Amino acid sequence: MRSEVRFIGERARRDAEELSRVLERRREDETVDVDLLRGRSAELAASIDSDWASVVLLAVWNSLRDPTEPARPFVKRALELLQRMPDKGSSRALVDVANLVSACWLSHEADMTDLAPIWQSSDPDQTVTILISGASLPTTADALSLMNDVHGSIRAVAEILSLQSDPGELFSAEDFPHLSRLPASGEARPIWLALYLRMSLIIRLAPFEPDIAPLSEQFSTQVYSETGESIVLGHAEITSLLISREDEVAAYPVINSAGVCWTSCYLLADSLAPWLLAAIQQTTLREHVISQPFEDKVVSLLRSHGFRAGSVDDKGTWTTQWGKERLRGDERIPGQIDVLATRDDGVFVLECKSIFSMGRIRNIAEKLGPDSHSWRTTLGKKRKWVEKALHRDADLSLVVVEGIQTYASAQEWERESPLITFETLTQLLDAAALQSEDPRDA
């Protein structure tokens, strides 16, 4: 059995190398009949031996480590499609797999065309550019910190699972802005168990890097509690905790092919951020673990630039670094204000939104389209309330988002409440600080 599995892995790597070359040649091949492939991704997937092709595509995906590699998302999309097929076909032709990847590419282009009206404003000349990548996920900071000291991190997770320590004591808020807030028990406990399993496998598979490798049915890892009891995680937990039934291969990069599970050290490490974000999203902890840290991050940035800043609750109490102050307007406050910041030269009213960028693209498009979401309208009402409460005009109201790398619109700053990323806000504040320090402005 071991020799057979080893042969499957070696053959998959050879086939993956050849498939990569085929896909590379196709970029410049104008003879490919795209009309023949358009809309046929499901049909092509049904004709392919998914046990064979899934391992090949996993190996290709594992080899495409440059985030800007254009074929990478469509190889992943083809792999997800094969994993969903209820029955497997018989074809083991690499050209058919290449056709499937190409069809997934065309399907993606069709989806973007369908979504185009959402991105368009009432002004036909306006365009919106949005870039989402793994680097823009909020939980990327936690994942990078985990991988900076894998053995130290797994010892800390083991101590949390044994209920000996609070996560905030072992994971600093600076390096682990979200894990430090995740409780050790309750609905968060399965997340800690799955994290321990993932990191155990990363350590186990490290000697096989950079190749994909099978996961032995005899694999097991244990966590001991302070009472001497042990938690055993093995092959059953791999299939239940690390294999997704949904379109989430990026977060669950383990595939089951003919009863054998395959993955790689790299893919597991790369999956930590999207998996952690998706796992938290499925609990009631998102507000405390994801959204609140982002609001705190924005407040901290403004305070560092000399603003008196903090949130205003639904009773009108403004909490800043100087304490609490009750603001009173003529009308009832139209909801909590994420960030109110004042300085001698300005008043800012900000709404902070952490985008769940692992969600469906249509939902994201509808939230970020220039005319389709209600964030600006709600923020406009809060701005008016602040102006009456402070007896002072607000200089700027902004919707600040995280979870996307770029949001660019030619006419965004003509809107009453522009939508920008945290990085853009940082750049604006830094630029304003430099300008004020210029002696020519004196």
C-alpha positions as CSV (number, residue, x, y, z in Angstrom):
1,M,0.0,0.0,0.0
2,R,2.8,2.4,0.9
3,S,4.6,1.8,-2.4
4,E,1.3,2.3,-4.3
5,V,0.7,5.6,-2.6
6,R,4.3,6.7,-3.2
7,F,3.8,5.9,-6.9
8,I,0.6,8.0,-7.0
9,G,2.4,10.9,-5.5
10,E,5.4,10.7,-7.9
11,R,3.1,10.4,-10.9
12,A,1.0,13.3,-9.7
13,R,4.1,15.5,-9.4
14,R,5.2,14.6,-13.0
15,D,1.7,15.2,-14.4
16,A,1.5,18.5,-12.5
17,E,4.8,19.7,-14.0
18,E,3.5,18.8,-17.5
19,L,0.1,20.4,-16.8
20,S,1.8,23.6,-15.7
21,R,3.7,23.7,-19.0
22,V,0.4,23.2,-20.9
23,L,-1.3,26.0,-19.1
24,E,1.7,28.3,-19.6
25,R,1.6,27.6,-23.4
26,R,-2.1,28.3,-23.5
27,R,-1.6,31.9,-22.4
28,E,-0.1,32.7,-25.8
29,D,-2.0,30.1,-27.8
30,E,-4.6,31.9,-29.9
31,T,-5.8,28.7,-31.6
32,V,-7.6,27.5,-28.5
33,D,-11.4,27.6,-29.2
34,V,-12.7,29.5,-26.1
35,D,-16.2,29.3,-27.4
36,L,-16.0,25.5,-27.2
37,L,-15.0,25.7,-23.5
38,R,-17.2,28.5,-22.4
39,G,-19.9,27.4,-19.9
40,R,-18.7,23.7,-19.9
41,S,-16.8,23.6,-16.6
42,A,-19.3,21.3,-14.9
43,E,-19.5,19.0,-18.0
44,L,-15.7,18.7,-18.2
45,A,-15.3,18.0,-14.5
46,A,-17.9,15.2,-14.8
47,S,-15.8,13.5,-17.5
48,I,-12.5,13.5,-15.6
49,D,-11.3,10.8,-13.1
50,S,-11.5,13.1,-10.0
51,D,-9.3,10.8,-7.8
52,W,-6.4,11.2,-10.3
53,A,-7.0,14.8,-11.3
54,S,-7.5,16.2,-7.8
55,V,-4.1,15.1,-6.7
56,V,-2.5,16.5,-9.9
57,L,-4.3,19.9,-9.5
58,L,-3.3,19.9,-5.8
59,A,0.3,19.5,-6.8
60,V,0.0,22.3,-9.4
61,W,-1.7,24.6,-6.9
62,N,1.1,23.8,-4.4
63,S,3.7,24.8,-7.0
64,L,2.1,28.1,-7.8
65,R,3.3,30.1,-4.8
66,D,3.5,33.6,-6.3
67,P,0.2,35.3,-5.3
68,T,0.2,37.2,-8.6
69,E,0.3,34.0,-10.6
70,P,-2.8,34.4,-12.9
71,A,-3.6,30.7,-13.2
72,R,-3.6,30.0,-9.4
73,P,-7.2,30.9,-8.6
74,F,-8.6,28.9,-11.5
75,V,-6.6,25.8,-10.7
76,K,-8.1,26.1,-7.2
77,R,-11.6,26.6,-8.7
78,A,-11.1,23.5,-10.9
79,L,-10.1,21.5,-7.9
80,E,-13.1,22.7,-5.9
81,L,-15.4,21.7,-8.8
82,L,-13.9,18.2,-9.0
83,Q,-14.3,17.7,-5.3
84,R,-18.1,18.5,-5.6
85,M,-18.7,16.0,-8.4
86,P,-21.0,13.2,-7.0
87,D,-19.5,10.7,-9.5
88,K,-16.1,10.5,-11.1
89,G,-15.5,10.2,-14.8
90,S,-12.8,8.1,-16.5
91,S,-10.6,10.5,-18.4
92,R,-7.0,10.8,-17.3
93,A,-5.9,13.1,-20.2
94,L,-4.0,16.2,-19.2
95,V,-5.6,18.1,-22.0
96,D,-9.0,17.6,-20.4
97,V,-7.7,18.9,-17.1
98,A,-6.2,21.9,-18.9
99,N,-9.6,22.4,-20.6
100,L,-11.3,22.4,-17.2
101,V,-8.9,25.0,-15.8
102,S,-9.5,27.2,-18.9
103,A,-13.3,26.7,-18.6
104,C,-13.1,27.8,-15.0
105,W,-11.2,30.9,-16.1
106,L,-13.9,31.7,-18.6
107,S,-16.6,31.0,-16.0
108,H,-14.9,33.5,-13.7
109,E,-14.9,36.2,-16.5
110,A,-18.6,35.5,-17.1
111,D,-19.3,36.0,-13.4
112,M,-17.5,39.3,-13.3
113,T,-19.5,40.4,-16.4
114,D,-22.7,39.6,-14.5
115,L,-21.6,41.6,-11.5
116,A,-20.5,44.6,-13.5
117,P,-23.8,46.5,-13.1
118,I,-23.4,46.3,-9.3
119,W,-19.9,48.0,-9.5
120,Q,-21.2,50.8,-11.8
121,S,-22.5,54.0,-10.5
122,S,-25.2,56.2,-11.9
123,D,-22.3,57.9,-13.7
124,P,-21.4,55.6,-16.6
125,D,-17.8,57.0,-16.7
126,Q,-17.1,55.9,-13.1
127,T,-15.1,52.7,-12.5
128,V,-14.4,50.8,-9.3
129,T,-11.3,48.7,-8.8
130,I,-11.2,46.2,-5.9
131,L,-8.4,43.8,-5.1
132,I,-8.8,41.0,-2.5
133,S,-5.9,38.8,-1.6
134,G,-4.7,36.6,1.2
135,A,-2.5,39.4,2.4
136,S,-5.5,41.6,3.0
137,L,-7.3,39.1,5.3
138,P,-7.5,40.5,8.9
139,T,-6.3,37.1,10.3
140,T,-3.1,37.1,8.2
141,A,-1.3,38.9,11.1
142,D,-2.2,36.0,13.4
143,A,-1.1,33.4,10.8
144,L,2.3,35.0,10.2
145,S,2.9,35.2,13.9
146,L,2.0,31.5,14.4
147,M,4.4,30.5,11.7
148,N,7.2,32.7,13.0
149,D,7.6,30.2,15.9
150,V,5.7,27.1,15.0
151,H,6.9,25.0,17.9
152,G,6.4,27.8,20.4
153,S,2.9,28.4,19.0
154,I,1.8,24.8,19.2
155,R,3.0,24.6,22.8
156,A,0.9,27.6,23.6
157,V,-2.2,26.1,21.8
158,A,-1.7,22.9,23.8
159,E,-1.6,24.9,27.1
160,I,-4.8,26.7,26.1
161,L,-6.5,23.4,25.3
162,S,-5.5,22.0,28.6
163,L,-7.3,25.0,30.1
164,Q,-4.1,26.0,32.0
165,S,-3.9,29.5,30.5
166,D,-6.0,32.2,28.9
167,P,-5.2,32.9,25.2
168,G,-4.5,36.6,26.0
169,E,-1.7,35.5,28.4
170,L,0.1,33.5,25.8
171,F,-0.7,35.4,22.6
172,S,0.0,39.1,22.6
173,A,-2.6,41.5,21.2
174,E,0.1,43.1,19.1
175,D,1.2,39.9,17.3
176,F,-2.1,38.0,17.6
177,P,-4.8,40.7,17.4
178,H,-7.6,38.1,16.9
179,L,-6.4,34.9,18.6
180,S,-5.6,36.8,21.8
181,R,-9.3,37.6,22.0
182,L,-10.6,34.1,21.2
183,P,-11.8,32.4,24.4
184,A,-10.4,29.0,25.3
185,S,-13.7,27.2,25.8
186,G,-17.3,27.2,24.5
187,E,-17.8,27.6,20.8
188,A,-14.2,28.6,20.3
189,R,-12.8,25.3,21.6
190,P,-13.2,23.4,18.3
191,I,-11.2,26.2,16.6
192,W,-8.3,25.6,19.0
193,L,-8.5,21.9,18.4
194,A,-8.4,22.3,14.7
195,L,-5.5,24.8,15.0
196,Y,-3.5,22.3,17.0
197,L,-4.2,19.6,14.4
198,R,-3.2,21.9,11.6
199,M,0.0,22.9,13.2
200,S,0.9,19.3,14.2
201,L,0.5,18.4,10.5
202,I,2.6,21.3,9.4
203,I,5.4,20.1,11.7
204,R,5.0,16.5,10.5
205,L,5.0,17.5,6.8
206,A,7.9,19.9,7.0
207,P,10.5,17.3,5.9
208,F,8.4,16.7,2.7
209,E,8.5,20.4,1.7
210,P,8.0,21.5,-1.1
211,D,6.0,18.5,-2.3
212,I,2.5,17.3,-1.6
213,A,2.4,14.2,0.7
214,P,-0.2,11.6,1.8
215,L,-1.4,11.7,5.4
216,S,-1.0,8.3,7.1
217,E,-4.1,6.7,8.6
218,Q,-1.8,5.9,11.6
219,F,-1.2,9.6,12.2
220,S,-2.1,10.9,15.7
221,T,-1.3,13.7,18.0
222,Q,-2.2,14.2,21.6
223,V,-2.9,17.0,24.0
224,Y,-2.6,16.3,27.8
225,S,-4.7,18.2,30.3
226,E,-3.6,19.2,33.8
227,T,-5.7,16.3,35.1
228,G,-3.7,13.8,33.0
229,E,-6.5,13.2,30.5
230,S,-5.5,13.3,26.9
231,I,-7.2,14.5,23.7
232,V,-6.2,12.3,20.7
233,L,-6.5,13.8,17.2
234,G,-6.0,11.4,14.3
235,H,-7.1,10.5,10.9
236,A,-10.8,10.7,11.8
237,E,-10.3,14.3,12.9
238,I,-8.4,15.1,9.7
239,T,-11.4,14.0,7.6
240,S,-13.9,15.8,9.9
241,L,-11.9,19.0,10.6
242,L,-9.7,19.6,7.6
243,I,-11.8,18.6,4.6
244,S,-14.5,21.0,3.6
245,R,-17.8,20.1,2.0
246,E,-18.1,23.6,0.6
247,D,-16.2,25.8,-1.9
248,E,-13.4,26.5,0.6
249,V,-10.3,24.7,-0.6
250,A,-8.2,27.7,0.2
251,A,-9.1,27.3,3.9
252,Y,-9.3,23.5,3.8
253,P,-6.4,22.3,1.5
254,V,-6.8,18.6,2.2
255,I,-8.3,16.4,-0.5
256,N,-9.5,12.8,-0.2
257,S,-8.5,10.8,-3.2
258,A,-9.4,7.1,-3.3
259,G,-9.4,7.0,0.5
260,V,-6.0,8.7,0.9
261,C,-5.8,12.3,2.2
262,W,-3.3,14.6,0.5
263,T,-2.0,18.1,1.3
264,S,1.3,19.9,1.8
265,C,3.1,21.9,4.6
266,Y,2.9,25.0,2.4
267,L,-0.8,24.7,1.7
268,L,-1.7,24.1,5.3
269,A,0.4,27.1,6.4
270,D,-1.1,29.3,3.7
271,S,-4.6,28.2,4.8
272,L,-4.3,29.4,8.4
273,A,-5.5,32.9,7.7
274,P,-8.5,32.1,5.6
275,W,-9.5,29.1,7.7
276,L,-9.3,31.1,11.0
277,L,-11.4,33.9,9.5
278,A,-14.0,31.5,8.2
279,A,-14.1,29.5,11.5
280,I,-14.7,32.7,13.5
281,Q,-17.3,33.8,11.0
282,Q,-19.3,30.7,11.8
283,T,-19.5,31.6,15.6
284,T,-21.2,34.4,17.5
285,L,-17.7,35.8,18.3
286,R,-17.1,37.8,15.2
287,E,-18.0,41.2,16.7
288,H,-15.6,40.7,19.6
289,V,-12.8,38.9,17.8
290,I,-12.7,40.5,14.4
291,S,-14.7,43.8,14.2
292,Q,-13.7,45.3,17.6
293,P,-9.9,44.9,17.0
294,F,-10.3,46.8,13.7
295,E,-12.2,49.6,15.4
296,D,-9.5,49.7,18.1
297,K,-6.8,49.8,15.3
298,V,-8.5,52.8,13.7
299,V,-8.9,54.6,17.0
300,S,-5.2,54.0,17.9
301,L,-4.1,55.3,14.5
302,L,-6.0,58.6,15.0
303,R,-4.8,59.0,18.6
304,S,-1.2,58.6,17.3
305,H,-1.9,61.6,15.1
306,G,-3.0,63.8,17.9
307,F,-6.8,63.2,17.8
308,R,-9.0,62.7,20.7
309,A,-10.7,59.6,19.4
310,G,-13.0,56.8,20.5
311,S,-16.4,55.3,20.0
312,V,-19.8,56.8,20.8
313,D,-22.4,54.3,22.2
314,D,-26.1,54.3,21.4
315,K,-26.7,56.5,24.5
316,G,-24.3,59.2,23.2
317,T,-21.4,58.4,25.6
318,W,-18.1,59.2,23.9
319,T,-15.2,57.1,25.2
320,T,-11.7,58.5,24.5
321,Q,-8.2,58.4,25.9
322,W,-9.3,61.3,28.1
323,G,-12.2,59.4,29.6
324,K,-16.0,59.4,29.0
325,E,-18.1,62.3,27.9
326,R,-21.9,62.4,27.3
327,L,-22.8,64.1,24.0
328,R,-26.3,65.5,23.6
329,G,-28.0,66.2,20.3
330,D,-31.5,67.5,19.6
331,E,-32.5,64.1,18.3
332,R,-31.8,60.5,19.4
333,I,-28.5,59.2,18.2
334,P,-29.0,57.1,15.0
335,G,-26.9,54.2,16.2
336,Q,-23.5,53.6,17.7
337,I,-20.6,55.7,16.1
338,D,-17.6,53.5,15.6
339,V,-15.1,56.3,15.7
340,L,-15.4,60.0,16.5
341,A,-12.2,61.9,16.4
342,T,-11.5,65.6,17.0
343,R,-8.5,67.9,16.9
344,D,-8.2,71.6,16.8
345,D,-8.1,71.5,13.0
346,G,-10.7,68.8,12.3
347,V,-13.6,66.6,13.2
348,F,-13.8,63.1,11.7
349,V,-16.8,60.6,11.9
350,L,-15.8,57.1,10.8
351,E,-17.7,53.9,10.2
352,C,-15.4,50.8,10.4
353,K,-16.3,47.7,8.4
354,S,-14.4,44.4,8.4
355,I,-15.3,42.7,5.1
356,F,-15.7,38.9,5.2
357,S,-13.7,38.5,2.0
358,M,-14.1,34.7,2.1
359,G,-17.7,35.2,1.3
360,R,-19.5,34.9,-2.0
361,I,-18.2,37.5,-4.5
362,R,-21.8,38.7,-5.3
363,N,-22.4,39.5,-1.6
364,I,-19.1,41.4,-1.5
365,A,-19.9,43.3,-4.7
366,E,-23.3,44.4,-3.3
367,K,-21.7,45.7,-0.2
368,L,-18.9,47.6,-1.9
369,G,-20.8,48.8,-5.0
370,P,-20.9,52.6,-5.1
371,D,-24.7,53.0,-5.0
372,S,-25.9,49.7,-3.6
373,H,-25.1,49.7,0.1
374,S,-26.5,51.7,3.0
375,W,-23.3,52.5,4.8
376,R,-23.0,56.0,3.4
377,T,-26.6,56.9,4.2
378,T,-26.3,55.7,7.8
379,L,-23.0,57.5,8.3
380,G,-24.5,60.7,6.9
381,K,-27.2,60.6,9.6
382,K,-24.5,60.1,12.3
383,R,-22.5,62.9,10.9
384,K,-25.4,65.3,11.2
385,W,-26.1,64.2,14.8
386,V,-22.4,64.8,15.7
387,E,-22.4,68.3,14.2
388,K,-25.4,69.2,16.3
389,A,-24.0,67.6,19.4
390,L,-20.6,69.3,19.1
391,H,-22.0,72.6,17.6
392,R,-19.3,72.2,15.0
393,D,-19.2,71.1,11.4
394,A,-17.6,67.7,10.7
395,D,-14.7,68.0,8.3
396,L,-14.8,64.5,7.0
397,S,-16.9,61.3,7.3
398,L,-15.4,58.0,6.0
399,V,-16.2,54.4,5.7
400,V,-13.0,52.6,6.5
401,V,-12.8,48.9,5.5
402,E,-10.4,46.0,6.0
403,G,-10.4,42.7,4.3
404,I,-9.6,44.2,0.8
405,Q,-6.2,45.2,-0.4
406,T,-7.3,48.0,-2.8
407,Y,-10.5,50.0,-3.3
408,A,-10.1,52.6,-6.0
409,S,-12.8,54.8,-7.6
410,A,-12.2,57.8,-9.8
411,Q,-15.0,59.8,-8.1
412,E,-14.9,58.4,-4.6
413,W,-13.8,61.6,-3.0
414,E,-16.7,63.5,-4.6
415,R,-19.1,61.5,-2.3
416,E,-20.1,62.8,1.1
417,S,-18.7,59.7,2.8
418,P,-15.9,58.1,0.8
419,L,-15.0,54.5,1.3
420,I,-11.3,53.8,1.8
421,T,-9.0,51.1,3.2
422,F,-7.2,51.4,6.4
423,E,-3.9,51.7,4.5
424,T,-5.3,54.7,2.6
425,L,-6.4,56.3,5.8
426,T,-2.8,55.8,7.2
427,Q,-1.3,57.4,4.1
428,L,-3.6,60.4,4.3
429,L,-2.8,61.1,7.9
430,D,0.9,60.6,7.4
431,A,0.8,63.0,4.3
432,A,-1.1,65.6,6.3
433,A,1.4,65.4,9.2
434,L,4.4,65.8,6.8
435,Q,2.7,68.8,5.2
436,S,2.1,70.5,8.5
437,E,5.8,70.0,9.4
438,D,6.9,71.7,6.2
439,P,8.5,75.1,7.2
440,R,7.2,76.6,4.0
441,D,3.7,76.3,5.4
442,A,4.5,78.5,8.3
